[in-house]
Amino acid sequence: MPETTNIARMAEILSDDVFSRFLWSRTGPLNQNWPCETEAHAPRTSHPSDVVFYYDEPYTLRRTYVNCDLKSYAKASISASAVLAALENLAQSLSCIEISSEWRNMYIHDGCTPSICGLLFIYNHDGDYDSDFDKILAQVKHEKIRVPRGSQIALFGPQQIRWLDNVRYEIIHMRGISELPPEAQCRFQYPHQVRKKKVQVEKARAASLEMLAGPWITLAYDSYDGRRPGIVVFYGQSGESTEEFLYLIDYLMHYQMVKPGVDIRIRTLEPDGNSAAHFERAIDEYRDNFQGGDEIAGLLSSIDYRQLHQVHRSFSQVEIGMNNV
């Protein structure tokens, strides 16, 4: 039915808008069914790939392919049973992808070493969902989900998608007012680690699935128009305590992101009413406990902490149907 198709298109449009801003690229056909390769999955004869995104990994010479199941649910349809069924189907898809030459011919690039994972993307299309999605997930019987060894499945529910969409919008807004340079001069930041060195420095500019699912998203940018280079940390927590920010500051200091000549901004979506005070107190505590002198104190005090601009995405079924967007 056209109405059902238009509702499904909402999740497709949103996922493309969001993940492209995190520098993921799309590969192969959309909404493609391909043959099931496993007799144990009977009576199923095929699996769907709504969309497949890819990005290059920073620490390995691998390219990650994200096989997505896009769901556009009304509030009443978001249930533990619906989530479980979708995860089970996605896990079956991954097990067949491992042995499907047809899937690989459609989506995998020549000359790369692929790493394939699944993503269940659950968008609330009527905008009425205000429940704690974690309570739904707690009811899901995860033991029934047979994820193939060496594979992984991520799930982005309504709140996570809203968070990522707001980060997407903030990046656009900051670029529009010249607080960020053009996209080509930006990259999502992966610091060198003791046992993990960045091996794809130029190619690995995208935010990984793990970063998008984590507590913050770190975007670095080069100098531009006479301005200094910098880092923007999109902070996904509420800042309810000083300890939260001490952990974040320690991360920034440990990986030497706080240094002269680099601007640091922190943006958060729905901060606790006292989060700014907690952030200032964390800076004071870190400065008092860290033997860095006045220079470190000045660098920490210059960090710009603000609430990001909020958006609530909505779609018109009629507009989607008329414009075929």
Summary of the structure (lengths in Angstrom):
residues: 325
radius of gyration: 21.3
end to end distance: 16.9
largest distance: 69.0
contacts: 937
relative contact order: 0.12
helix: 40%
strand: 22%
